């Protein structure tokens, strides 16, 4: 197996930017003040009613520093038909805002990445970018899955560290296998409601931008990994104003509160 980078001690993992250039800028600035070997981006990058092109432009200025994989809503953009776009005002805004090279860039992104012998990256699960790896949402609110179910969803991934996104909920879960599964949380969209596979809400109850630091600590006895989930304050009101301008009151409320708007 080919690994992207064999020698890593500290990584900064981001995910689910969702076109929020304000949050991304603040997170990248925070990362600059830390001793990080590698930044990784786990997808769902430009979908959102905020600033897709500005987000893409900012990422391109850092592209040599960031390993990026795709998410389900990256696919939603470049797989969209004319009918899909006509039925979705937000998707229409995104497609009109993005240059052709941004679409081509998303199409070129890999599904997953074996970053090193110890670290594996995916958006949702190792087999499906739409599946929540850690959360069971059958009650409508996220609960951590049973250990055996998470292990089954990992399929044949044996890496010590599995880093994922998709749910927007920051978590670190240790499995009976000794593996550590880390969800980065969302940089740019702290709460949402979805109706697939059933109606459920994902809420962080805070407008902060989320990312995670993952650090390898070696002693004479053993090597272990520690995580630090970081919440970064930023101008979420500016992001909310753009969402509202693009007729997404639900996004604006979530960006300001970290909660789902009750209708």
C-alpha positions in Angstrom: 0.0 0.0 0.0 1.2 3.5 -0.8 1.0 6.1 1.9 0.8 9.8 1.3 3.2 10.7 4.1 5.1 8.1 6.2 6.4 10.5 8.9 3.7 12.5 10.7 3.5 13.5 14.3 0.8 16.2 14.3 -2.0 16.8 11.8 -4.8 19.4 11.7 -8.0 17.8 10.3 -10.8 20.0 8.9 -14.0 19.0 7.2 -17.4 20.3 6.1 -16.4 23.9 5.3 -19.6 24.3 3.3 -18.5 27.5 1.5 -18.0 29.4 4.7 -14.9 31.4 3.8 -15.1 33.4 7.1 -14.8 30.2 9.2 -12.1 28.7 7.0 -10.0 31.8 7.2 -10.2 31.8 11.0 -9.4 28.1 11.3 -6.4 28.3 8.9 -5.1 31.3 10.9 -5.4 29.3 14.1 -3.6 26.3 12.6 -0.7 28.6 11.6 0.1 29.2 15.3 0.5 25.5 16.0 3.3 23.1 15.1 1.5 21.0 12.5 3.1 18.6 10.0 0.1 18.3 7.8 -3.4 19.7 7.2 -6.1 17.4 5.9 -9.5 18.3 4.5 -12.2 15.7 4.5 -14.7 17.1 2.0 -18.1 18.9 1.7 -16.1 22.0 0.8 -18.0 24.4 -1.5 -21.7 23.4 -1.0 -23.5 26.2 0.8 -25.2 29.6 0.4 -22.3 31.6 1.7 -19.2 32.1 -0.5 -18.3 29.1 -2.7 -15.8 30.9 -5.0 -14.1 32.8 -2.3 -13.7 29.6 -0.3 -12.2 27.8 -3.3 -9.9 30.8 -4.0 -8.7 30.7 -0.4 -8.1 26.9 -0.5 -6.1 27.3 -3.7 -3.6 29.6 -1.9 -3.0 26.8 0.5 -3.3 23.8 -1.8 0.3 22.6 -1.4 -0.2 22.4 2.4 -3.5 20.5 2.4 -4.4 16.9 1.6 -8.0 16.9 0.4 -10.6 14.2 -0.2 -14.2 14.7 -1.5 -17.5 14.6 0.4 -21.0 13.7 -0.7 -22.0 17.3 -1.3 -18.9 17.9 -3.5 -20.4 15.1 -5.7 -23.8 16.7 -5.4 -22.4 19.8 -7.1 -20.5 18.2 -10.0 -23.1 15.4 -10.6 -26.0 17.9 -10.7 -28.3 17.8 -13.7 -30.1 20.8 -15.1 -33.2 19.6 -13.4 -31.4 19.3 -10.0 -30.1 22.9 -10.4 -33.5 24.2 -11.4 -35.1 22.6 -8.3 -32.5 23.9 -5.8 -31.9 27.6 -5.4 -28.8 27.0 -3.3 -27.3 24.6 -5.9 -28.1 27.1 -8.6 -26.3 29.9 -6.7 -23.3 27.6 -6.2 -23.0 26.5 -9.8 -23.2 30.1 -11.0 -20.7 31.3 -8.5 -18.0 28.7 -9.1 -15.5 28.8 -12.0 -15.1 25.7 -14.2 -11.7 24.9 -12.6 -13.4 24.6 -9.2 -15.8 21.9 -10.5 -12.9 20.1 -12.2 -10.9 20.2 -9.0 -13.7 18.6 -7.0 -14.1 15.9 -9.6 -10.4 15.1 -9.3 -10.5 14.6 -5.5 -10.1 11.0 -4.2 -12.8 9.2 -2.2 -10.4 8.5 0.7 -6.7 8.5 1.7 -4.2 6.4 3.5 -2.3 9.3 4.9 0.3 7.2 6.7 0.6 3.6 8.0 -1.3 4.8 11.1 -3.8 7.3 9.7 -6.8 6.8 7.3 -9.1 9.5 6.1 -12.7 9.3 4.8 -15.6 11.6 4.7 -18.5 9.4 5.9 -17.4 5.8 6.1 -14.7 3.8 4.3 -17.3 2.4 1.9 -19.9 5.2 1.6 -19.7 9.0 1.9 -23.3 9.2 2.9 -23.1 6.9 5.9 -22.4 8.2 9.4 -19.6 6.1 10.8 -20.1 7.0 14.5 -23.7 8.1 14.9 -26.9 6.2 15.0 -29.8 8.7 14.3 -32.8 6.3 14.5 -34.2 8.3 17.4 -33.8 11.6 15.5 -30.9 12.7 17.6 -27.3 11.4 17.2 -26.2 8.6 19.6 -22.8 6.8 19.3 -23.2 3.5 17.6 -22.4 0.2 19.4 -18.7 -0.8 19.2 -19.4 -3.8 17.0 -21.4 -1.8 14.5 -18.6 0.8 14.1 -16.1 -2.0 13.6 -18.3 -3.6 10.9 -18.6 -0.2 9.1 -14.8 0.1 9.1 -14.7 -2.9 6.8 -11.1 -3.9 6.3 -9.5 -0.7 7.5 -6.9 -1.6 10.1 -5.3 1.8 10.6 -4.9 2.9 14.2 -6.4 6.3 13.5 -9.5 6.8 11.4 -10.5 10.4 10.7 -13.9 11.3 9.3 -16.4 14.1 9.0 -19.9 14.3 7.5 -22.0 14.5 10.7 -20.6 17.9 11.9 -20.4 16.5 15.4 -16.9 16.6 16.9 -16.1 13.2 18.6 -13.3 10.9 19.6 -14.2 7.3 20.1 -11.9 4.5 21.2 -12.9 1.0 19.9 -12.4 -2.4 21.4 -9.8 -3.0 18.6 -7.7 -0.2 20.0 -8.4 2.0 17.0 -9.3 5.6 17.5 -12.1 7.1 15.3 -12.1 10.9 15.2 -14.8 13.1 13.7 -13.4 16.6 13.1 -16.7 18.4 13.4 -17.6 21.1 10.8 -15.6 24.2 10.0 -18.4 26.1 8.5 -21.9 24.8 9.4 -22.5 23.9 13.1 -26.1 22.6 12.8 -28.5 21.1 10.3 -31.6 19.0 9.8 -31.8 16.2 7.3 -34.6 13.8 6.3 -32.5 11.0 5.1 -32.6 8.2 6.0 -35.0 9.6 8.5 -35.6 13.1 9.9 -32.8 14.0 12.3 -31.0 17.0 13.7 -27.3 17.5 14.1 -26.5 20.4 16.5 -23.3 21.7 18.2 -25.1 24.5 20.1 -22.4 27.0 19.3 -21.5 29.1 16.3 -17.8 28.3 16.5 -15.8 26.7 13.7 -14.6 23.2 14.6 -11.5 21.3 13.7 -9.2 18.8 15.4 -5.5 18.4 16.2 -4.2 14.8 16.2 -0.8 14.3 17.8 1.4 11.3 18.1 3.2 11.1 21.5 6.0 8.6 21.8 7.6 7.5 25.0 10.2 4.7 25.7 7.3 2.4 26.6 4.9 3.0 23.7 3.4 5.3 21.1 0.0 6.8 21.6 -2.3 9.4 19.9 -4.0 12.3 21.6 -6.7 14.6 20.1 -7.7 18.2 20.8 -11.0 19.3 19.5 -10.7 23.1 18.9 -13.5 25.6 18.6 -12.5 28.8 16.8 -14.5 32.1 17.1 -15.0 34.0 13.9 -17.4 36.5 12.3 -20.3 34.1 12.0 -22.7 37.1 11.7 -21.1 37.9 8.3 -21.6 34.3 7.2 -25.2 34.4 8.3 -25.9 37.6 6.4 -24.7 36.0 3.2 -26.8 32.9 3.8 -29.9 35.1 4.5 -29.1 37.1 1.3 -29.2 33.8 -0.6 -32.7 33.0 0.9 -31.5 30.5 3.5 -33.0 31.6 6.8 -32.3 28.1 8.2 -28.6 28.3 7.4 -28.4 31.8 8.9 -30.0 30.7 12.1 -27.7 27.7 12.4 -24.6 29.8 11.7 -25.5 32.2 14.5 -26.6 29.7 17.1 -25.4 26.2 16.3 -29.0 25.1 16.5 -31.6 23.9 14.0 -34.3 26.5 13.2 -37.7 25.3 14.5 -40.5 25.9 12.0 
